[in-house]
Amino acid sequence: MPHHAERPTKICPVCQRPFQWRKKWKDVWAEVRYCSDRCRRRRGAPSAAAEPPDSAAQS
Ligand SMILES: [Zn+2]
């Protein structure tokens, strides 16, 4: 990969932050949705669904 190549980024739907491609995701990047295991677990937690939508609107 060229030195100047940009790494792809995605927005984590849990924390609403952009995160960059990581080497450990090279085989599963298309399936990666969350920036971290913590966010992935948070999204799976029952309390996450009960959170009001406003909490994600803060900038
Ligand atoms: Zn996240």
N, CA, C, O and the ligand as a Tripos MOL2 file, in Angstrom:
@<TRIPOS>MOLECULE
protein
  237   235    60     0     0
PROTEIN
NO_CHARGES

@<TRIPOS>ATOM
      1 N           0.8460   -1.2090    0.0000 N.3       1 MET1
      2 CA          0.0000    0.0000    0.0000 C.3       1 MET1
      3 C           0.8740    1.2490    0.0000 C.2       1 MET1
      4 O           1.8180    1.3460    0.7840 O.2       1 MET1
      5 N           0.5700    2.1910   -0.8600 N.am      2 PRO2
      6 CA          1.3800    3.4170   -0.9090 C.3       2 PRO2
      7 C           1.3330    4.1760    0.4090 C.2       2 PRO2
      8 O           0.3400    4.1350    1.1370 O.2       2 PRO2
      9 N           2.4060    4.8550    0.6920 N.am      3 HIS3
     10 CA          2.4970    5.5490    1.9710 C.3       3 HIS3
     11 C           1.4050    6.6010    2.1250 C.2       3 HIS3
     12 O           0.9130    6.8360    3.2290 O.2       3 HIS3
     13 N           1.0270    7.2330    1.0120 N.am      4 HIS4
     14 CA          0.0720    8.3330    1.1000 C.3       4 HIS4
     15 C          -1.3750    7.8620    1.0170 C.2       4 HIS4
     16 O          -2.3040    8.6670    1.0830 O.2       4 HIS4
     17 N          -1.5580    6.5580    0.8720 N.am      5 ALA5
     18 CA         -2.9260    6.0530    0.7270 C.3       5 ALA5
     19 C          -3.7510    6.3510    1.9790 C.2       5 ALA5
     20 O          -3.2950    6.1690    3.1080 O.2       5 ALA5
     21 N          -4.9460    6.8020    1.7490 N.am      6 GLU6
     22 CA         -5.8140    7.0940    2.8810 C.3       6 GLU6
     23 C          -6.5060    5.8290    3.3510 C.2       6 GLU6
     24 O          -6.9570    5.0080    2.5530 O.2       6 GLU6
     25 N          -6.5760    5.6980    4.6370 N.am      7 ARG7
     26 CA         -7.3040    4.5620    5.1670 C.3       7 ARG7
     27 C          -8.7960    4.8970    5.1980 C.2       7 ARG7
     28 O          -9.1890    6.0180    5.5200 O.2       7 ARG7
     29 N          -9.6070    3.9140    4.8610 N.am      8 PRO8
     30 CA        -11.0510    4.1580    4.8870 C.3       8 PRO8
     31 C         -11.5370    4.4010    6.3070 C.2       8 PRO8
     32 O         -10.9580    3.9040    7.2730 O.2       8 PRO8
     33 N         -12.6100    5.1740    6.4150 N.am      9 THR9
     34 CA        -13.1840    5.4290    7.7310 C.3       9 THR9
     35 C         -14.6750    5.1270    7.7060 C.2       9 THR9
     36 O         -15.3160    5.1300    6.6560 O.2       9 THR9
     37 N         -15.2000    4.8710    8.8850 N.am     10 LYS10
     38 CA        -16.6380    4.6720    9.0440 C.3      10 LYS10
     39 C         -17.0810    5.4380   10.2810 C.2      10 LYS10
     40 O         -16.2700    5.7960   11.1350 O.2      10 LYS10
     41 N         -18.3890    5.6820   10.3580 N.am     11 ILE11
     42 CA        -18.9280    6.3280   11.5500 C.3      11 ILE11
     43 C         -19.5440    5.2570   12.4450 C.2      11 ILE11
     44 O         -20.3950    4.4780   12.0150 O.2      11 ILE11
     45 N         -19.1050    5.2360   13.6670 N.am     12 CYS12
     46 CA        -19.6670    4.2820   14.6110 C.3      12 CYS12
     47 C         -21.0850    4.7040   14.9880 C.2      12 CYS12
     48 O         -21.2830    5.8240   15.4580 O.2      12 CYS12
     49 N         -22.0710    3.8360   14.7930 N.am     13 PRO13
     50 CA        -23.4630    4.1920   15.0840 C.3      13 PRO13
     51 C         -23.7410    4.3240   16.5730 C.2      13 PRO13
     52 O         -24.7830    4.8530   16.9590 O.2      13 PRO13
     53 N         -22.8510    3.8630   17.3960 N.am     14 VAL14
     54 CA        -23.0650    3.9230   18.8380 C.3      14 VAL14
     55 C         -22.5430    5.2450   19.4040 C.2      14 VAL14
     56 O         -23.2780    5.9540   20.0920 O.2      14 VAL14
     57 N         -21.3010    5.5780   19.1250 N.am     15 CYS15
     58 CA        -20.7180    6.7960   19.6920 C.3      15 CYS15
     59 C         -20.6660    7.9330   18.6770 C.2      15 CYS15
     60 O         -20.2370    9.0390   19.0080 O.2      15 CYS15
     61 N         -21.1050    7.6680   17.4320 N.am     16 GLN16
     62 CA        -21.1910    8.6930   16.3960 C.3      16 GLN16
     63 C         -19.8340    9.3000   16.0520 C.2      16 GLN16
     64 O         -19.7550   10.4420   15.6010 O.2      16 GLN16
     65 N         -18.7950    8.5530   16.2620 N.am     17 ARG17
     66 CA        -17.4590    9.0590   15.9370 C.3      17 ARG17
     67 C         -16.8730    8.2860   14.7770 C.2      17 ARG17
     68 O         -17.0980    7.0830   14.6380 O.2      17 ARG17
     69 N         -16.1150    8.9890   13.9390 N.am     18 PRO18
     70 CA        -15.4340    8.2870   12.8470 C.3      18 PRO18
     71 C         -14.2870    7.4500   13.3680 C.2      18 PRO18
     72 O         -13.5770    7.8470   14.2920 O.2      18 PRO18
     73 N         -14.1160    6.3080   12.7730 N.am     19 PHE19
     74 CA        -12.9700    5.4720   13.1480 C.3      19 PHE19
     75 C         -12.3170    4.9410   11.8920 C.2      19 PHE19
     76 O         -12.9610    4.7490   10.8600 O.2      19 PHE19
     77 N         -11.0350    4.7120   12.0060 N.am     20 GLN20
     78 CA        -10.2380    4.3340   10.8490 C.3      20 GLN20
     79 C         -10.0280    2.8430   10.7510 C.2      20 GLN20
     80 O         -10.0790    2.0970   11.7280 O.2      20 GLN20
     81 N          -9.7930    2.4600    9.5360 N.am     21 TRP21
     82 CA         -9.4260    1.0720    9.2440 C.3      21 TRP21
     83 C          -8.2630    0.6400   10.1190 C.2      21 TRP21
     84 O          -7.3160    1.3930   10.3460 O.2      21 TRP21
     85 N          -8.3540   -0.5560   10.5910 N.am     22 ARG22
     86 CA         -7.2390   -1.1000   11.3680 C.3      22 ARG22
     87 C          -6.7900   -2.4250   10.7820 C.2      22 ARG22
     88 O          -7.5550   -3.1490   10.1440 O.2      22 ARG22
     89 N          -5.5540   -2.7060   11.0180 N.am     23 LYS23
     90 CA         -4.9640   -3.9120   10.4330 C.3      23 LYS23
     91 C          -5.7340   -5.1720   10.8280 C.2      23 LYS23
     92 O          -5.8930   -6.0990   10.0340 O.2      23 LYS23
     93 N          -6.2000   -5.1800   12.0590 N.am     24 LYS24
     94 CA         -6.8930   -6.3810   12.5410 C.3      24 LYS24
     95 C          -8.2270   -6.5830   11.8340 C.2      24 LYS24
     96 O          -8.8360   -7.6490   11.9270 O.2      24 LYS24
     97 N          -8.6810   -5.5310   11.1130 N.am     25 TRP25
     98 CA         -9.9670   -5.6390   10.4160 C.3      25 TRP25
     99 C          -9.7920   -5.9190    8.9380 C.2      25 TRP25
    100 O         -10.7700   -5.9180    8.1900 O.2      25 TRP25
    101 N          -8.5790   -6.1550    8.5060 N.am     26 LYS26
    102 CA         -8.3290   -6.2360    7.0680 C.3      26 LYS26
    103 C          -9.2080   -7.2760    6.3710 C.2      26 LYS26
    104 O          -9.5440   -7.1190    5.1970 O.2      26 LYS26
    105 N          -9.5770   -8.3220    7.0800 N.am     27 ASP27
    106 CA        -10.3920   -9.3770    6.4690 C.3      27 ASP27
    107 C         -11.8870   -9.1960    6.6770 C.2      27 ASP27
    108 O         -12.7010   -9.8360    6.0100 O.2      27 ASP27
    109 N         -12.2420   -8.3140    7.6130 N.am     28 VAL28
    110 CA        -13.6640   -8.1810    7.9600 C.3      28 VAL28
    111 C         -14.1610   -6.7410    7.8880 C.2      28 VAL28
    112 O         -15.2230   -6.4110    8.4140 O.2      28 VAL28
    113 N         -13.3670   -5.8790    7.2200 N.am     29 TRP29
    114 CA        -13.7040   -4.4540    7.2040 C.3      29 TRP29
    115 C         -15.1310   -4.2040    6.7110 C.2      29 TRP29
    116 O         -15.8170   -3.3250    7.2320 O.2      29 TRP29
    117 N         -15.5760   -4.9540    5.7310 N.am     30 ALA30
    118 CA        -16.9180   -4.7560    5.1800 C.3      30 ALA30
    119 C         -17.9880   -5.0130    6.2280 C.2      30 ALA30
    120 O         -19.1000   -4.4920    6.1370 O.2      30 ALA30
    121 N         -17.6450   -5.8140    7.2130 N.am     31 GLU31
    122 CA        -18.6430   -6.1660    8.2340 C.3      31 GLU31
    123 C         -18.4940   -5.3350    9.5060 C.2      31 GLU31
    124 O         -19.3590   -5.3520   10.3810 O.2      31 GLU31
    125 N         -17.3950   -4.6180    9.5900 N.am     32 VAL32
    126 CA        -17.1570   -3.8320   10.8040 C.3      32 VAL32
    127 C         -18.1140   -2.6470   10.8590 C.2      32 VAL32
    128 O         -18.2550   -1.9100    9.8830 O.2      32 VAL32
    129 N         -18.7560   -2.4700   11.9780 N.am     33 ARG33
    130 CA        -19.6940   -1.3540   12.1310 C.3      33 ARG33
    131 C         -19.3540   -0.4870   13.3390 C.2      33 ARG33
    132 O         -19.7200    0.6880   13.3860 O.2      33 ARG33
    133 N         -18.6670   -1.0530   14.2960 N.am     34 TYR34
    134 CA        -18.4490   -0.3380   15.5400 C.3      34 TYR34
    135 C         -16.9650   -0.0930   15.7690 C.2      34 TYR34
    136 O         -16.1190   -0.8960   15.3750 O.2      34 TYR34
    137 N         -16.6670    1.0260   16.4100 N.am     35 CYS35
    138 CA        -15.2770    1.4250   16.5560 C.3      35 CYS35
    139 C         -14.5380    0.5340   17.5360 C.2      35 CYS35
    140 O         -13.3100    0.4520   17.5080 O.2      35 CYS35
    141 N         -15.2780   -0.1260   18.3920 N.am     36 SER36
    142 CA        -14.6210   -0.9030   19.4360 C.3      36 SER36
    143 C         -15.5420   -1.9890   19.9550 C.2      36 SER36
    144 O         -16.7460   -1.9840   19.7000 O.2      36 SER36
    145 N         -14.9580   -2.9080   20.6800 N.am     37 ASP37
    146 CA        -15.7690   -3.9570   21.2970 C.3      37 ASP37
    147 C         -16.7480   -3.3430   22.2940 C.2      37 ASP37
    148 O         -17.8530   -3.8460   22.4980 O.2      37 ASP37
    149 N         -16.3170   -2.2550   22.9020 N.am     38 ARG38
    150 CA        -17.1700   -1.6080   23.8940 C.3      38 ARG38
    151 C         -18.4530   -1.1080   23.2450 C.2      38 ARG38
    152 O         -19.5450   -1.3030   23.7780 O.2      38 ARG38
    153 N         -18.3140   -0.4640   22.0950 N.am     39 CYS39
    154 CA        -19.4970    0.0440   21.3970 C.3      39 CYS39
    155 C         -20.3490   -1.1150   20.8900 C.2      39 CYS39
    156 O         -21.5780   -1.0500   20.9200 O.2      39 CYS39
    157 N         -19.7090   -2.1460   20.4380 N.am     40 ARG40
    158 CA        -20.4650   -3.2880   19.9320 C.3      40 ARG40
    159 C         -21.3040   -3.9030   21.0600 C.2      40 ARG40
    160 O         -22.4530   -4.3010   20.8640 O.2      40 ARG40
    161 N         -20.6970   -3.9640   22.2260 N.am     41 ARG41
    162 CA        -21.4330   -4.5160   23.3680 C.3      41 ARG41
    163 C         -22.5220   -3.5610   23.8210 C.2      41 ARG41
    164 O         -23.6060   -3.9860   24.2190 O.2      41 ARG41
    165 N         -22.2330   -2.2860   23.7610 N.am     42 ARG42
    166 CA        -23.2010   -1.2800   24.1960 C.3      42 ARG42
    167 C         -24.4550   -1.3540   23.3430 C.2      42 ARG42
    168 O         -25.5800   -1.2600   23.8320 O.2      42 ARG42
    169 N         -24.2170   -1.5280   22.0380 N.am     43 ARG43
    170 CA        -25.3510   -1.6000   21.1270 C.3      43 ARG43
    171 C         -26.1680   -2.8560   21.4100 C.2      43 ARG43
    172 O         -27.3750   -2.8780   21.1690 O.2      43 ARG43
    173 N         -25.5130   -3.9110   21.9240 N.am     44 GLY44
    174 CA        -26.2110   -5.1450   22.2000 C.3      44 GLY44
    175 C         -26.8890   -5.1320   23.5540 C.2      44 GLY44
    176 O         -27.7420   -5.9740   23.8330 O.2      44 GLY44
    177 N         -26.5110   -4.1680   24.4080 N.am     45 ALA45
    178 CA        -27.1080   -4.1090   25.7400 C.3      45 ALA45
    179 C         -28.5480   -3.6460   25.6670 C.2      45 ALA45
    180 O         -28.8840   -2.7980   24.8400 O.2      45 ALA45
    181 N         -29.4040   -4.1890   26.5190 N.am     46 PRO46
    182 CA        -30.8220   -3.8240   26.5260 C.3      46 PRO46
    183 C         -31.0320   -2.3440   26.7990 C.2      46 PRO46
    184 O         -31.9810   -1.7540   26.2800 O.2      46 PRO46
    185 N         -30.1710   -1.7300   27.5990 N.am     47 SER47
    186 CA        -30.3480   -0.3310   27.9650 C.3      47 SER47
    187 C         -30.1030    0.5990   26.7810 C.2      47 SER47
    188 O         -30.6180    1.7170   26.7590 O.2      47 SER47
    189 N         -29.3320    0.1560   25.8110 N.am     48 ALA48
    190 CA        -29.0060    1.0080   24.6710 C.3      48 ALA48
    191 C         -30.2560    1.3430   23.8620 C.2      48 ALA48
    192 O         -30.3890    2.4530   23.3480 O.2      48 ALA48
    193 N         -31.1710    0.3780   23.7510 N.am     49 ALA49
    194 CA        -32.3810    0.5950   22.9700 C.3      49 ALA49
    195 C         -33.3320    1.5330   23.6910 C.2      49 ALA49
    196 O         -34.1770    2.1700   23.0610 O.2      49 ALA49
    197 N         -33.1980    1.6220   25.0110 N.am     50 ALA50
    198 CA        -34.1080    2.4510   25.7940 C.3      50 ALA50
    199 C         -33.6320    3.8990   25.8720 C.2      50 ALA50
    200 O         -34.3350    4.7690   26.3860 O.2      50 ALA50
    201 N         -32.4170    4.1460   25.3510 N.am     51 GLU51
    202 CA        -31.8800    5.4850   25.4070 C.3      51 GLU51
    203 C         -32.6670    6.4340   24.5100 C.2      51 GLU51
    204 O         -33.0080    6.0620   23.3870 O.2      51 GLU51
    205 N         -32.9610    7.6300   24.9630 N.am     52 PRO52
    206 CA        -33.6660    8.6040   24.1250 C.3      52 PRO52
    207 C         -32.7960    9.0190   22.9510 C.2      52 PRO52
    208 O         -31.5770    9.1060   23.0920 O.2      52 PRO52
    209 N         -33.3970    9.2770   21.7930 N.am     53 PRO53
    210 CA        -32.6460    9.6350   20.5900 C.3      53 PRO53
    211 C         -31.8570   10.9250   20.7640 C.2      53 PRO53
    212 O         -30.8450   11.1240   20.0930 O.2      53 PRO53
    213 N         -32.3010   11.7940   21.6440 N.am     54 ASP54
    214 CA        -31.6270   13.0880   21.8090 C.3      54 ASP54
    215 C         -30.1780   12.9200   22.2220 C.2      54 ASP54
    216 O         -29.3290   13.7410   21.8760 O.2      54 ASP54
    217 N         -29.8950   11.8640   22.9570 N.am     55 SER55
    218 CA        -28.5490   11.7010   23.4870 C.3      55 SER55
    219 C         -27.5240   11.5740   22.3760 C.2      55 SER55
    220 O         -26.3340   11.7990   22.5960 O.2      55 SER55
    221 N         -27.9770   11.2150   21.1820 N.am     56 ALA56
    222 CA        -27.0520   11.0610   20.0610 C.3      56 ALA56
    223 C         -26.9680   12.3310   19.2480 C.2      56 ALA56
    224 O         -26.1460   12.4260   18.3370 O.2      56 ALA56
    225 N         -27.8140   13.3260   19.5630 N.am     57 ALA57
    226 CA        -27.8890   14.5350   18.7380 C.3      57 ALA57
    227 C         -26.9130   15.5990   19.1910 C.2      57 ALA57
    228 O         -26.6830   16.5760   18.4780 O.2      57 ALA57
    229 N         -26.3460   15.4260   20.3490 N.am     58 GLN58
    230 CA        -25.4120   16.4480   20.8250 C.3      58 GLN58
    231 C         -24.1450   16.4570   19.9820 C.2      58 GLN58
    232 O         -23.6360   15.4080   19.5890 O.2      58 GLN58
    233 N         -23.6510   17.6490   19.7150 N.am     59 SER59
    234 CA        -22.5000   17.7400   18.8260 C.3      59 SER59
    235 C         -21.2380   18.2090   19.5180 C.2      59 SER59
    236 O         -20.1930   18.3290   18.8800 O.2      59 SER59
    237 ZN        -18.0420    3.7210   18.8980 Zn       60 ZN60
@<TRIPOS>BOND
     1     1     2 1
     2     2     3 1
     3     3     4 2
     4     3     5 am
     5     5     6 1
     6     6     7 1
     7     7     8 2
     8     7     9 am
     9     9    10 1
    10    10    11 1
    11    11    12 2
    12    11    13 am
    13    13    14 1
    14    14    15 1
    15    15    16 2
    16    15    17 am
    17    17    18 1
    18    18    19 1
    19    19    20 2
    20    19    21 am
    21    21    22 1
    22    22    23 1
    23    23    24 2
    24    23    25 am
    25    25    26 1
    26    26    27 1
    27    27    28 2
    28    27    29 am
    29    29    30 1
    30    30    31 1
    31    31    32 2
    32    31    33 am
    33    33    34 1
    34    34    35 1
    35    35    36 2
    36    35    37 am
    37    37    38 1
    38    38    39 1
    39    39    40 2
    40    39    41 am
    41    41    42 1
    42    42    43 1
    43    43    44 2
    44    43    45 am
    45    45    46 1
    46    46    47 1
    47    47    48 2
    48    47    49 am
    49    49    50 1
    50    50    51 1
    51    51    52 2
    52    51    53 am
    53    53    54 1
    54    54    55 1
    55    55    56 2
    56    55    57 am
    57    57    58 1
    58    58    59 1
    59    59    60 2
    60    59    61 am
    61    61    62 1
    62    62    63 1
    63    63    64 2
    64    63    65 am
    65    65    66 1
    66    66    67 1
    67    67    68 2
    68    67    69 am
    69    69    70 1
    70    70    71 1
    71    71    72 2
    72    71    73 am
    73    73    74 1
    74    74    75 1
    75    75    76 2
    76    75    77 am
    77    77    78 1
    78    78    79 1
    79    79    80 2
    80    79    81 am
    81    81    82 1
    82    82    83 1
    83    83    84 2
    84    83    85 am
    85    85    86 1
    86    86    87 1
    87    87    88 2
    88    87    89 am
    89    89    90 1
    90    90    91 1
    91    91    92 2
    92    91    93 am
    93    93    94 1
    94    94    95 1
    95    95    96 2
    96    95    97 am
    97    97    98 1
    98    98    99 1
    99    99   100 2
   100    99   101 am
   101   101   102 1
   102   102   103 1
   103   103   104 2
   104   103   105 am
   105   105   106 1
   106   106   107 1
   107   107   108 2
   108   107   109 am
   109   109   110 1
   110   110   111 1
   111   111   112 2
   112   111   113 am
   113   113   114 1
   114   114   115 1
   115   115   116 2
   116   115   117 am
   117   117   118 1
   118   118   119 1
   119   119   120 2
   120   119   121 am
   121   121   122 1
   122   122   123 1
   123   123   124 2
   124   123   125 am
   125   125   126 1
   126   126   127 1
   127   127   128 2
   128   127   129 am
   129   129   130 1
   130   130   131 1
   131   131   132 2
   132   131   133 am
   133   133   134 1
   134   134   135 1
   135   135   136 2
   136   135   137 am
   137   137   138 1
   138   138   139 1
   139   139   140 2
   140   139   141 am
   141   141   142 1
   142   142   143 1
   143   143   144 2
   144   143   145 am
   145   145   146 1
   146   146   147 1
   147   147   148 2
   148   147   149 am
   149   149   150 1
   150   150   151 1
   151   151   152 2
   152   151   153 am
   153   153   154 1
   154   154   155 1
   155   155   156 2
   156   155   157 am
   157   157   158 1
   158   158   159 1
   159   159   160 2
   160   159   161 am
   161   161   162 1
   162   162   163 1
   163   163   164 2
   164   163   165 am
   165   165   166 1
   166   166   167 1
   167   167   168 2
   168   167   169 am
   169   169   170 1
   170   170   171 1
   171   171   172 2
   172   171   173 am
   173   173   174 1
   174   174   175 1
   175   175   176 2
   176   175   177 am
   177   177   178 1
   178   178   179 1
   179   179   180 2
   180   179   181 am
   181   181   182 1
   182   182   183 1
   183   183   184 2
   184   183   185 am
   185   185   186 1
   186   186   187 1
   187   187   188 2
   188   187   189 am
   189   189   190 1
   190   190   191 1
   191   191   192 2
   192   191   193 am
   193   193   194 1
   194   194   195 1
   195   195   196 2
   196   195   197 am
   197   197   198 1
   198   198   199 1
   199   199   200 2
   200   199   201 am
   201   201   202 1
   202   202   203 1
   203   203   204 2
   204   203   205 am
   205   205   206 1
   206   206   207 1
   207   207   208 2
   208   207   209 am
   209   209   210 1
   210   210   211 1
   211   211   212 2
   212   211   213 am
   213   213   214 1
   214   214   215 1
   215   215   216 2
   216   215   217 am
   217   217   218 1
   218   218   219 1
   219   219   220 2
   220   219   221 am
   221   221   222 1
   222   222   223 1
   223   223   224 2
   224   223   225 am
   225   225   226 1
   226   226   227 1
   227   227   228 2
   228   227   229 am
   229   229   230 1
   230   230   231 1
   231   231   232 2
   232   231   233 am
   233   233   234 1
   234   234   235 1
   235   235   236 2
@<TRIPOS>SUBSTRUCTURE
     1 MET1         2 RESIDUE 1 A MET
     2 PRO2         6 RESIDUE 1 A PRO
     3 HIS3        10 RESIDUE 1 A HIS
     4 HIS4        14 RESIDUE 1 A HIS
     5 ALA5        18 RESIDUE 1 A ALA
     6 GLU6        22 RESIDUE 1 A GLU
     7 ARG7        26 RESIDUE 1 A ARG
     8 PRO8        30 RESIDUE 1 A PRO
     9 THR9        34 RESIDUE 1 A THR
    10 LYS10       38 RESIDUE 1 A LYS
    11 ILE11       42 RESIDUE 1 A ILE
    12 CYS12       46 RESIDUE 1 A CYS
    13 PRO13       50 RESIDUE 1 A PRO
    14 VAL14       54 RESIDUE 1 A VAL
    15 CYS15       58 RESIDUE 1 A CYS
    16 GLN16       62 RESIDUE 1 A GLN
    17 ARG17       66 RESIDUE 1 A ARG
    18 PRO18       70 RESIDUE 1 A PRO
    19 PHE19       74 RESIDUE 1 A PHE
    20 GLN20       78 RESIDUE 1 A GLN
    21 TRP21       82 RESIDUE 1 A TRP
    22 ARG22       86 RESIDUE 1 A ARG
    23 LYS23       90 RESIDUE 1 A LYS
    24 LYS24       94 RESIDUE 1 A LYS
    25 TRP25       98 RESIDUE 1 A TRP
    26 LYS26      102 RESIDUE 1 A LYS
    27 ASP27      106 RESIDUE 1 A ASP
    28 VAL28      110 RESIDUE 1 A VAL
    29 TRP29      114 RESIDUE 1 A TRP
    30 ALA30      118 RESIDUE 1 A ALA
    31 GLU31      122 RESIDUE 1 A GLU
    32 VAL32      126 RESIDUE 1 A VAL
    33 ARG33      130 RESIDUE 1 A ARG
    34 TYR34      134 RESIDUE 1 A TYR
    35 CYS35      138 RESIDUE 1 A CYS
    36 SER36      142 RESIDUE 1 A SER
    37 ASP37      146 RESIDUE 1 A ASP
    38 ARG38      150 RESIDUE 1 A ARG
    39 CYS39      154 RESIDUE 1 A CYS
    40 ARG40      158 RESIDUE 1 A ARG
    41 ARG41      162 RESIDUE 1 A ARG
    42 ARG42      166 RESIDUE 1 A ARG
    43 ARG43      170 RESIDUE 1 A ARG
    44 GLY44      174 RESIDUE 1 A GLY
    45 ALA45      178 RESIDUE 1 A ALA
    46 PRO46      182 RESIDUE 1 A PRO
    47 SER47      186 RESIDUE 1 A SER
    48 ALA48      190 RESIDUE 1 A ALA
    49 ALA49      194 RESIDUE 1 A ALA
    50 ALA50      198 RESIDUE 1 A ALA
    51 GLU51      202 RESIDUE 1 A GLU
    52 PRO52      206 RESIDUE 1 A PRO
    53 PRO53      210 RESIDUE 1 A PRO
    54 ASP54      214 RESIDUE 1 A ASP
    55 SER55      218 RESIDUE 1 A SER
    56 ALA56      222 RESIDUE 1 A ALA
    57 ALA57      226 RESIDUE 1 A ALA
    58 GLN58      230 RESIDUE 1 A GLN
    59 SER59      234 RESIDUE 1 A SER
    60 ZN60       237 GROUP 0 **** ****
